[in-house]
Amino acid sequence: SGGKPKVPNMIKTLALQLGPDFMTDILEVETLDHARLALTLSYSWHFDLAMDADNPQKIFSVRDFTGDACKAIASKVRTTVAQETFEHFHKNSARIIRASVLGMDGG
């Protein structure tokens, strides 16, 4: 995937960088009181090969790592933002987004 927002099959590559690296995506969200917002989010990541040292080829089994990761994160963010009013989200957006992505208590 490439572009912002992410478009499937945009990038064809022969190499997979293990990171650290980052990716950016733009996603539309809607609050509980129906305010529509476009969020630009950037994610820092790296592959941790020590987690599966017996099968390092496993990281190549995912066809579109970037697209899959961005879709999964966007879904979590959209679900969380949909439960917040615009006012509350506006005041606490960073904490709410971190909580939805990292699973921490958003408060």
C-alpha positions as CSV (number, residue, x, y, z in Angstrom):
1,S,0.0,0.0,0.0
2,G,1.1,3.6,-0.6
3,G,-0.2,7.1,-0.7
4,K,-2.3,8.9,1.9
5,P,-4.9,7.6,2.5
6,K,-3.4,4.1,1.8
7,V,-4.2,2.6,-1.6
8,P,-3.7,-1.2,-2.0
9,N,-1.1,-2.5,-4.5
10,M,0.5,0.9,-5.1
11,I,4.0,-0.2,-4.2
12,K,5.8,-3.2,-5.7
13,T,9.1,-4.1,-3.9
14,L,11.6,-6.9,-3.8
15,A,13.0,-6.0,-0.4
16,L,11.4,-5.7,3.1
17,Q,13.0,-3.3,5.4
18,L,13.1,-4.4,9.0
19,G,13.0,-0.9,10.4
20,P,12.9,1.1,12.5
21,D,10.8,3.1,10.1
22,F,7.5,4.9,10.0
23,M,4.3,5.1,8.0
24,T,1.7,7.8,7.7
25,D,-2.0,7.5,6.9
26,I,-5.0,9.8,6.6
27,L,-8.3,8.5,7.9
28,E,-11.8,9.9,8.3
29,V,-13.5,9.5,11.7
30,E,-16.9,10.4,13.1
31,T,-17.5,11.4,16.7
32,L,-20.6,10.4,18.8
33,D,-22.2,13.7,17.9
34,H,-21.5,13.2,14.2
35,A,-18.6,15.6,13.7
36,R,-16.5,14.3,10.8
37,L,-12.8,14.7,11.0
38,A,-9.7,13.8,8.9
39,L,-6.8,12.6,11.0
40,T,-3.3,12.3,9.8
41,L,-1.5,9.6,11.9
42,S,2.1,8.5,11.8
43,Y,3.3,5.2,13.2
44,S,6.8,4.2,14.1
45,W,7.6,0.5,13.8
46,H,10.2,-2.2,13.5
47,F,10.1,-6.0,13.0
48,D,11.2,-7.9,16.1
49,L,12.8,-11.0,14.7
50,A,13.8,-12.3,18.2
51,M,10.1,-13.0,18.8
52,D,10.1,-15.9,16.3
53,A,13.8,-16.8,15.9
54,D,12.9,-20.3,14.7
55,N,11.0,-19.0,11.7
56,P,12.4,-15.7,10.4
57,Q,10.7,-16.2,7.0
58,K,7.4,-15.7,8.7
59,I,7.7,-11.9,8.2
60,F,7.4,-12.5,4.4
61,S,4.0,-14.3,4.7
62,V,2.1,-11.0,4.8
63,R,1.5,-9.6,1.3
64,D,0.8,-6.0,2.3
65,F,2.2,-5.2,5.8
66,T,1.7,-1.5,5.4
67,G,-1.9,-1.7,4.2
68,D,-2.9,-4.3,6.7
69,A,-1.3,-2.4,9.6
70,C,-2.9,0.9,8.6
71,K,-6.3,-0.7,8.2
72,A,-6.2,-2.5,11.6
73,I,-5.0,0.7,13.4
74,A,-7.6,2.9,11.6
75,S,-10.4,0.5,12.6
76,K,-9.4,0.7,16.2
77,V,-9.1,4.5,16.1
78,R,-12.5,4.9,14.3
79,T,-14.2,2.6,16.8
80,T,-12.8,4.6,19.8
81,V,-13.5,8.1,18.3
82,A,-17.1,7.1,17.5
83,Q,-17.7,6.7,21.3
84,E,-16.5,10.3,22.1
85,T,-18.1,13.6,21.7
86,F,-16.3,16.2,19.5
87,E,-15.6,18.4,22.5
88,H,-14.0,15.5,24.6
89,F,-12.1,14.2,21.6
90,H,-10.8,17.7,20.7
91,K,-9.4,18.2,24.2
92,N,-8.0,14.7,24.6
93,S,-7.2,13.5,21.1
94,A,-3.6,12.4,21.6
95,R,-4.5,10.4,24.7
96,I,-7.6,8.8,23.1
97,I,-5.7,7.8,20.0
98,R,-2.8,6.3,21.9
99,A,-5.2,4.4,24.1
100,S,-7.0,2.9,21.1
101,V,-3.8,1.9,19.3
102,L,-1.7,0.8,22.3
103,G,-4.5,-0.5,24.5
104,M,-3.8,1.9,27.4
105,D,-6.5,3.5,29.5
106,G,-7.6,6.6,27.6
107,G,-9.4,8.2,30.5
